Amino acid sequence: MKLGVRVLRIGRFWLAAGCLALLAVGLLIGFVVAVIGFRQVGNLLEVIAIIRADYIEEVSPGDLVDGAAKGIVGSLGDPYSIYLEPRTYRHLKDQIRGSFGGLGIVVGLKEGRLTVVKPFPDTPAGRAGIKSGDVITGINDEDTEGLDLETAVNLMRGPIGTDVTLTLMRAGSGPLNLTLRREEIKVPSVEGKLLPEKIGYIAISQFSEKTPAELDRVISDLRTQEMRALILDLRDNPGGELHAAVKVADYFVPRGPVVYVNFKRGRDEVHSADSDRLALPVVVLVNEYSASASEIVAAAIKETGSGSIVGTRTYGKGLVQSVYPLKNGAGLKLTTARYLTPKKNDINERGVEPDVVVEQPEDGEEDRQLTVAQQNLLRSLRNEKPVDLRKAAGT
């Protein structure tokens, strides 16, 4: 008799637990229906049921969930918001934890494809023969289609001594698989030299934590050579650290806002410069591969009247992404804020329009943009009326 009572109690326990589970599922479905709508949820469940019943191949529920999540994020129409499958997200986290080795290339997005902008000599990429214009279609068997630039770069980075395999497409040849070993990349992000007439030239390839200190050393060196004006080259610069960009802008703009970070729910941030800056004529060079942090610097210099911009319209990435871990081991990278310029202009998908539009010759034999920048600065140094560079660019 006691055994029967015990069985009855156990049965009641599991019955209660089952009821609670059904109630929880019901509440969850009810919540989803309330948020999305019954018709839309019904369509989704119907599609899943049809695939499970009639699709010619077996499909796991996990794959269907991943596909649905990708579709939901893809419906935003935002190239920077992406659903990261568990394998990709796990790989990304591993690389971020130990991202102190690299390959020695600058990459950008050209027509939506991950493209090599510049390989550096005496680096894994340079020694492997990677060329400007190579399209990277795969990173360790991960398809790069749909990956945003930051995610792709992080996947290529990792602990020194580890390998990464890139799949490349090159004009005139088929797919090329190259396995490279990551190294500590010692190529500085800032390089400088003195041009004729004591015009300084500084090129920043990307913005990292070391960039402000490197810039300070280069500027100090150029000052000892009696630099009278400066060309800041941000062409092909894909961006990088926001705080590094603000510190770089601090050298060129007056006290006040450099960039606003505008969030959805009123948590806006403002990053400002102090009053200590270079009192020199400045021209900034940009092109269609100048993105994100480099656009922040260019826009701040332009809108504060601290210098002029020469080149072509910039890429137009003015969005901030946050990464959220999901319970199934996947991740969600979601756009959560936008950058606004000192005058609170939104540059996303618009870019920064140069004061002087100068197209670079396709043959690459002449750096026309640099020449025009030098001409403008020479007139400024001679106290001459600035030339209409839009007309000069066509001569």
C-alpha positions as CSV (number, residue, x, y, z in Angstrom):
1,M,0.0,0.0,0.0
2,K,2.8,2.4,0.9
3,L,4.5,1.6,-2.4
4,G,1.3,2.5,-4.3
5,V,1.1,5.8,-2.5
6,R,4.7,6.5,-3.4
7,V,4.1,5.7,-7.0
8,L,1.1,7.9,-7.0
9,R,3.1,10.8,-5.5
10,I,5.8,10.3,-8.1
11,G,3.2,10.2,-10.8
12,R,1.7,13.4,-9.5
13,F,5.1,15.1,-9.4
14,W,5.9,14.3,-13.0
15,L,2.4,15.3,-14.0
16,A,2.8,18.6,-12.3
17,A,6.2,19.1,-13.9
18,G,4.8,18.3,-17.3
19,C,2.0,20.7,-16.8
20,L,4.5,23.4,-15.8
21,A,6.6,22.7,-18.8
22,L,3.6,22.8,-21.1
23,L,2.5,26.0,-19.5
24,A,6.0,27.6,-20.0
25,V,6.1,26.5,-23.6
26,G,2.6,27.9,-24.1
27,L,3.5,31.2,-22.5
28,L,6.6,31.4,-24.7
29,I,4.6,30.7,-27.8
30,G,2.0,33.1,-26.7
31,F,4.6,35.8,-26.1
32,V,6.1,35.2,-29.6
33,V,2.7,35.3,-31.2
34,A,1.9,38.5,-29.3
35,V,5.1,40.1,-30.5
36,I,5.3,38.8,-34.0
37,G,1.7,38.0,-34.8
38,F,-0.1,34.7,-35.2
39,R,-0.1,34.6,-39.0
40,Q,3.7,35.1,-39.2
41,V,4.4,32.5,-36.5
42,G,2.1,30.1,-38.2
43,N,3.9,30.6,-41.5
44,L,7.2,29.9,-39.9
45,L,6.0,26.7,-38.1
46,E,4.3,25.5,-41.3
47,V,7.5,26.0,-43.3
48,I,9.5,24.0,-40.7
49,A,6.9,21.2,-40.7
50,I,6.8,20.9,-44.5
51,I,10.6,20.8,-44.6
52,R,10.8,18.2,-41.9
53,A,8.2,16.0,-43.6
54,D,8.9,16.3,-47.3
55,Y,12.4,17.7,-48.0
56,I,14.5,15.1,-49.8
57,E,17.3,15.2,-47.3
58,E,17.3,14.9,-43.5
59,V,17.6,18.3,-41.8
60,S,18.4,18.7,-38.1
61,P,16.2,21.0,-36.0
62,G,19.4,22.9,-35.1
63,D,20.1,23.7,-38.7
64,L,16.6,24.9,-39.2
65,V,16.9,27.2,-36.1
66,D,20.2,28.6,-37.4
67,G,18.7,29.2,-40.8
68,A,15.6,30.9,-39.3
69,A,17.8,33.1,-37.1
70,K,20.0,34.1,-40.1
71,G,16.9,35.0,-42.0
72,I,15.6,37.1,-39.2
73,V,18.8,39.1,-38.9
74,G,19.2,39.2,-42.7
75,S,15.7,40.8,-43.0
76,L,17.1,43.9,-41.2
77,G,19.0,44.7,-44.4
78,D,22.0,45.7,-42.4
79,P,25.3,44.3,-43.7
80,Y,26.9,44.7,-40.2
81,S,24.3,42.8,-38.2
82,I,24.9,39.0,-38.6
83,Y,23.9,35.8,-36.9
84,L,27.1,33.8,-36.1
85,E,26.6,30.0,-36.0
86,P,28.0,28.3,-33.0
87,R,31.1,27.1,-34.9
88,T,31.9,30.6,-36.3
89,Y,31.1,32.3,-33.0
90,R,33.3,29.9,-31.0
91,H,36.1,30.5,-33.5
92,L,35.7,34.2,-33.3
93,K,35.8,34.2,-29.4
94,D,39.0,32.1,-29.5
95,Q,40.7,34.5,-31.8
96,I,39.6,37.6,-29.9
97,R,41.0,36.2,-26.6
98,G,44.4,35.7,-28.2
99,S,44.4,38.1,-31.1
100,F,48.0,39.1,-30.9
101,G,49.2,37.6,-34.1
102,G,48.3,38.4,-37.7
103,L,49.1,38.0,-41.4
104,G,50.2,41.4,-42.5
105,I,47.4,42.6,-44.8
106,V,44.9,45.4,-44.9
107,V,41.5,44.3,-46.2
108,G,38.3,46.1,-47.1
109,L,34.9,45.4,-48.6
110,K,34.7,46.0,-52.3
111,E,31.3,45.4,-53.8
112,G,30.4,43.3,-50.8
113,R,33.5,41.0,-51.1
114,L,36.4,40.8,-48.7
115,T,39.3,42.2,-50.7
116,V,43.0,42.6,-50.0
117,V,43.8,46.3,-50.1
118,K,47.5,46.1,-49.2
119,P,49.9,43.4,-48.2
120,F,52.9,44.3,-46.2
121,P,56.4,43.0,-47.2
122,D,58.2,40.6,-45.0
123,T,55.0,39.3,-43.4
124,P,53.2,36.0,-43.8
125,A,50.9,37.5,-46.4
126,G,53.7,39.3,-48.3
127,R,56.0,36.2,-48.4
128,A,53.1,34.0,-49.6
129,G,52.6,36.3,-52.6
130,I,49.2,37.7,-51.7
131,K,48.4,40.7,-53.9
132,S,46.2,43.8,-53.8
133,G,42.9,43.0,-55.3
134,D,42.8,39.3,-54.2
135,V,39.4,38.4,-53.0
136,I,39.3,36.3,-49.8
137,T,36.3,33.9,-50.1
138,G,37.1,31.6,-47.2
139,I,38.9,31.7,-43.8
140,N,39.6,28.3,-42.4
141,D,36.7,26.8,-44.4
142,E,34.4,29.6,-43.2
143,D,32.6,31.3,-46.1
144,T,33.3,35.1,-45.9
145,E,30.1,35.9,-47.8
146,G,27.9,38.0,-45.4
147,L,30.7,38.5,-42.9
148,D,31.3,42.1,-41.8
149,L,34.8,43.5,-42.0
150,E,35.5,43.4,-38.3
151,T,34.5,39.8,-37.9
152,A,36.6,38.7,-40.9
153,V,39.6,40.5,-39.6
154,N,39.3,38.9,-36.1
155,L,39.0,35.5,-37.7
156,M,42.3,36.0,-39.5
157,R,44.0,37.1,-36.3
158,G,45.0,34.7,-33.5
159,P,47.9,33.4,-31.3
160,I,51.4,33.7,-32.8
161,G,52.5,30.4,-34.3
162,T,49.0,29.1,-35.2
163,D,47.9,28.5,-38.8
164,V,45.1,30.0,-40.8
165,T,44.0,28.9,-44.3
166,L,42.7,31.5,-46.8
167,T,40.9,30.7,-50.0
168,L,41.6,33.4,-52.5
169,M,40.1,34.4,-55.9
170,R,42.5,36.2,-58.2
171,A,41.8,37.6,-61.7
172,G,42.8,35.2,-64.3
173,S,43.1,32.1,-62.1
174,G,41.0,29.7,-60.1
175,P,40.6,29.4,-56.3
176,L,43.9,29.5,-54.4
177,N,44.3,28.0,-51.0
178,L,47.1,29.3,-48.8
179,T,48.0,28.3,-45.3
180,L,49.8,31.0,-43.4
181,R,51.4,31.0,-39.9
182,R,50.5,33.9,-37.8
183,E,53.3,36.2,-36.6
184,E,53.6,39.3,-34.5
185,I,53.1,42.0,-37.1
186,K,55.6,44.8,-36.4
187,V,54.5,47.0,-39.3
188,P,53.6,50.3,-37.7
189,S,50.2,51.8,-38.3
190,V,51.7,55.3,-38.7
191,E,54.5,56.2,-41.2
192,G,55.8,59.6,-42.0
193,K,58.3,61.6,-44.1
194,L,59.1,65.1,-45.1
195,L,58.2,66.2,-48.6
196,P,59.7,69.1,-50.5
197,E,59.0,72.6,-49.2
198,K,58.9,71.1,-45.7
199,I,55.5,69.6,-46.1
200,G,55.0,66.7,-43.7
201,Y,53.3,63.5,-44.9
202,I,51.8,61.0,-42.5
203,A,49.9,57.9,-43.5
204,I,47.8,55.9,-41.0
205,S,47.0,52.4,-42.3
206,Q,44.6,51.5,-39.4
207,F,43.6,52.6,-35.9
208,S,45.0,50.5,-33.1
209,E,45.8,51.1,-29.4
210,K,49.4,51.9,-30.5
211,T,48.4,54.4,-33.2
212,P,48.3,57.6,-31.0
213,A,51.8,56.9,-29.5
214,E,53.2,56.1,-33.0
215,L,51.6,59.3,-34.4
216,D,53.2,61.4,-31.6
217,R,56.6,60.0,-32.4
218,V,56.2,60.7,-36.1
219,I,54.9,64.3,-35.5
220,S,57.8,65.0,-33.1
221,D,60.3,63.8,-35.7
222,L,58.8,66.0,-38.4
223,R,58.7,69.0,-36.1
224,T,62.5,68.6,-35.6
225,Q,62.8,68.9,-39.4
226,E,60.8,72.1,-39.3
227,M,57.6,70.8,-40.8
228,R,55.5,73.8,-42.1
229,A,52.3,72.0,-43.3
230,L,50.9,68.4,-43.1
231,I,49.2,65.9,-45.4
232,L,47.3,63.2,-43.4
233,D,46.7,60.2,-45.6
234,L,43.8,58.0,-44.5
235,R,43.3,56.3,-47.9
236,D,42.6,52.5,-47.7
237,N,42.3,52.9,-43.9
238,P,39.4,50.5,-42.8
239,G,39.1,52.0,-39.3
240,G,39.7,50.3,-36.0
241,E,39.7,51.5,-32.4
242,L,37.3,54.4,-31.7
243,H,39.3,55.8,-28.8
244,A,42.5,55.7,-31.0
245,A,40.6,57.7,-33.7
246,V,39.5,60.3,-31.1
247,K,43.1,60.7,-29.8
248,V,44.4,61.1,-33.4
249,A,41.7,63.8,-34.1
250,D,42.8,65.5,-31.0
251,Y,46.0,66.5,-32.7
252,F,44.2,68.4,-35.4
253,V,40.8,69.8,-34.2
254,P,40.0,72.4,-31.5
255,R,38.4,71.8,-28.2
256,G,34.9,70.3,-28.6
257,P,33.1,67.2,-29.9
258,V,35.0,64.8,-32.2
259,V,32.2,62.2,-32.5
260,Y,28.8,61.4,-30.9
261,V,27.8,57.8,-30.4
262,N,24.0,57.8,-30.7
263,F,22.2,54.8,-29.1
264,K,18.5,53.8,-29.5
265,R,17.5,54.4,-25.9
266,G,19.1,57.7,-24.9
267,R,22.5,56.5,-23.7
268,D,24.3,58.9,-26.1
269,E,28.1,59.4,-25.6
270,V,30.2,62.3,-26.8
271,H,34.0,62.0,-27.3
272,S,35.8,65.3,-27.3
273,A,39.2,66.9,-28.0
274,D,41.1,69.3,-25.8
275,S,42.5,72.6,-26.9
276,D,46.1,71.5,-27.7
277,R,46.5,70.9,-31.5
278,L,48.8,71.4,-34.4
279,A,48.7,75.0,-35.6
280,L,49.6,74.0,-39.2
281,P,47.8,73.9,-42.6
282,V,46.4,70.4,-43.0
283,V,45.0,68.4,-45.9
284,V,43.5,65.0,-45.4
285,L,43.5,62.3,-48.2
286,V,40.6,59.9,-48.4
287,N,39.1,57.4,-50.8
288,E,36.3,54.8,-51.1
289,Y,38.2,52.4,-48.7
290,S,38.5,55.0,-45.9
291,A,35.9,53.6,-43.4
292,S,34.6,53.9,-39.9
293,A,37.3,55.4,-37.6
294,S,39.1,57.0,-40.5
295,E,35.8,58.7,-41.5
296,I,35.4,60.0,-37.9
297,V,38.8,61.7,-38.1
298,A,38.2,63.1,-41.6
299,A,34.7,64.4,-40.7
300,A,35.9,66.0,-37.5
301,I,38.7,67.8,-39.4
302,K,36.4,69.0,-42.1
303,E,33.5,70.1,-40.0
304,T,35.7,72.0,-37.5
305,G,37.4,73.8,-40.3
306,S,40.8,72.4,-39.2
307,G,41.8,71.3,-42.7
308,S,40.5,70.4,-46.1
309,I,39.6,66.9,-47.5
310,V,41.0,65.7,-50.9
311,G,40.2,62.5,-52.7
312,T,36.9,60.6,-53.3
313,R,33.9,60.0,-51.1
314,T,34.6,57.6,-48.2
315,Y,33.0,54.2,-47.6
316,G,30.2,55.3,-45.4
317,K,30.3,53.1,-42.3
318,G,28.9,55.0,-39.4
319,L,27.5,52.2,-37.3
320,V,28.5,50.6,-34.0
321,Q,28.0,46.8,-33.3
322,S,27.6,44.9,-30.1
323,V,28.0,41.1,-29.8
324,Y,25.6,39.0,-27.8
325,P,26.1,35.4,-26.8
326,L,23.1,33.1,-27.4
327,K,22.1,30.1,-25.4
328,N,22.7,27.6,-28.2
329,G,26.4,28.6,-28.4
330,A,25.8,30.9,-31.3
331,G,26.3,34.7,-31.3
332,L,24.5,37.8,-32.5
333,K,26.4,40.8,-33.8
334,L,23.9,43.6,-33.9
335,T,24.1,47.3,-34.8
336,T,23.2,49.2,-31.6
337,A,24.4,52.7,-32.2
338,R,25.5,55.1,-34.9
339,Y,28.3,57.6,-35.2
340,L,27.4,61.3,-35.7
341,T,29.9,63.9,-36.7
342,P,30.6,67.1,-34.7
343,K,27.7,68.7,-36.5
344,K,25.6,65.6,-35.8
345,N,25.6,64.5,-39.4
346,D,24.9,60.8,-40.1
347,I,27.6,59.5,-42.5
348,N,26.4,55.9,-42.7
349,E,25.9,54.9,-46.4
350,R,26.7,58.5,-47.2
351,G,30.4,58.8,-46.3
352,V,32.4,62.0,-46.1
353,E,32.4,64.1,-49.2
354,P,35.8,65.6,-50.0
355,D,36.1,69.4,-50.3
356,V,38.0,68.6,-53.5
357,V,37.1,65.5,-55.5
358,V,40.1,64.0,-57.2
359,E,39.9,60.7,-58.9
360,Q,43.1,58.5,-58.9
361,P,44.3,57.4,-62.4
362,E,43.6,53.8,-63.0
363,D,47.1,53.0,-64.2
364,G,48.4,54.0,-60.7
365,E,51.6,55.6,-62.1
366,E,50.8,59.1,-60.7
367,D,49.4,59.9,-57.2
368,R,47.2,62.7,-58.4
369,Q,45.5,63.1,-55.1
370,L,48.8,63.7,-53.3
371,T,49.9,66.1,-56.0
372,V,46.8,68.2,-55.6
373,A,47.1,68.2,-51.8
374,Q,50.7,69.5,-52.1
375,Q,49.7,72.2,-54.5
376,N,47.0,73.4,-52.2
377,L,49.4,73.5,-49.2
378,L,52.0,75.4,-51.1
379,R,49.6,78.1,-52.0
380,S,48.6,78.3,-48.3
381,L,52.2,78.6,-47.2
382,R,52.8,81.4,-49.7
383,N,49.7,83.2,-48.4
384,E,48.1,83.0,-51.8
385,K,44.4,82.7,-52.4
386,P,43.6,78.9,-52.3
387,V,43.1,77.6,-55.8
388,D,39.8,76.1,-56.8
389,L,41.0,72.5,-56.6
390,R,38.0,71.1,-58.2
391,K,39.1,72.8,-61.4
392,A,42.8,72.1,-60.8
393,A,42.0,68.4,-60.4
394,G,40.9,68.2,-64.0
395,T,44.0,69.8,-65.5
